[in-house]
Amino acid sequence: MQLPVEITYRGVAKSDEIERMVREKAARLDKFCDHINRCDVAIEQPNHNHKKGNPFRVRIDLTVTPGHELVAEDRETAGDSYQPLAKAVHDAFKTMERQLRHLVEKQRRE
């Protein structure tokens, strides 16, 4: 990537394991598209009193030349069963990977 990955934690303790996982998954995105300008990842736990459901929200903002912005988010929804933070990070990056592949295919056709 041209710029480093920016990771923001809100209501979640910073973890070396999660940070390493985010950086590895961001590097994987770089394999699909070599003109990523920016990658911002926000990891949040908006409601600390959750008894069930996914208490974590992971949002990825990616800027790709020329002027495309992609956003992927894994967040709590009604009826979700609890999932650990690592799973939320994994799911958000899988969603971003699909979006990025779609964009790259579209750019190749044009």
N, C-alpha and C positions, 0 to 999 in steps of 0.2 A: 504494500500500500504506500501511496505517496505521503500520507499523513498518519500519525499514530492514532490508535484507537483511544477514544476518550470515554472513560467509564465513570458514571455517576451513581452513587448509592444514596437512596433516600429511605430512611427508616429501616435500613438493613445494615448490619455490621459488615465492614469490609472484610473480604476473605481472599487469601492468596489463591486458594483452590478455585474459587469462582472466577477470579481475575485471570488466572492461567487458562481456564476453560474458554472464557470470552475471547481472549487473544488468539487461542488456537483456532476457534471457529471463525474469527474474523480473517485470519490468514487463509483459511480454506475458501472464503468468499473471493479472495484475491486471485485464486486459481481460475475462477469462472470469468472474471472481468479484471483486466489489468489497468483500467482507467477509473478506479474509485478514488475520489478526492477526499472524502471525509467519512468517518464511521463513528457515530456517537451511540453509546449504549447506556440506557437508564435502567437501573434495577431498583424497584420500589416495593415496599410493604405498606400500602396505604392504610390498612386497618389491622392493628395489632391484636384486636379482640376476636378474630375469626375463630370459629369453632369447627367449621367445615368449609369446603371449597378451597380454591387456590388463593392463598393470601398474598401471592407475589405477582408483580406486574413487571414484565421485561419489554422494553421498547428499543428498537434499533432504527436509527436514522442514517441513511446512506445517501451520499451525493455522488452521482456518476456523470462524468463528462459526456455529452455537452448539455448540462443543465437539467438532468433528471434527478429527482429526489424520490427515494423509496423509503417506506416506513413499514416495519413489521412489528407486531405487538402480540405478546402472549399475556393475557390478563384474566383476572377472575371473572367467571360468568356464573349465573345461577345454575345450580345443579351439578357443577363440577365437583369431583371428589378432590381431596387434598393431593397436591403433588409437590415434591420438594423443589427448591430453587433451581437445582441443576436441570431438572426436567423442564422447567419454565424457560430457562436459557436455551436449552436444546431446541425446544419447539419454536421459539422466536427466530432462531437462526435458520431452522429448516424452512420456515415461512419466507424469510429473506432470501434464502438460496433459490427457492422457486421463483420469486419475483425477479431476481437478478438474472436467472437463466432465461426467463421470458423476455426481459428487456434486451439481453444480448442477442437472442434470436431475432427479435424485431429489428435491432440495429443492423444486423448482418443482411437482412432482407432488403433494407432500404438503400 
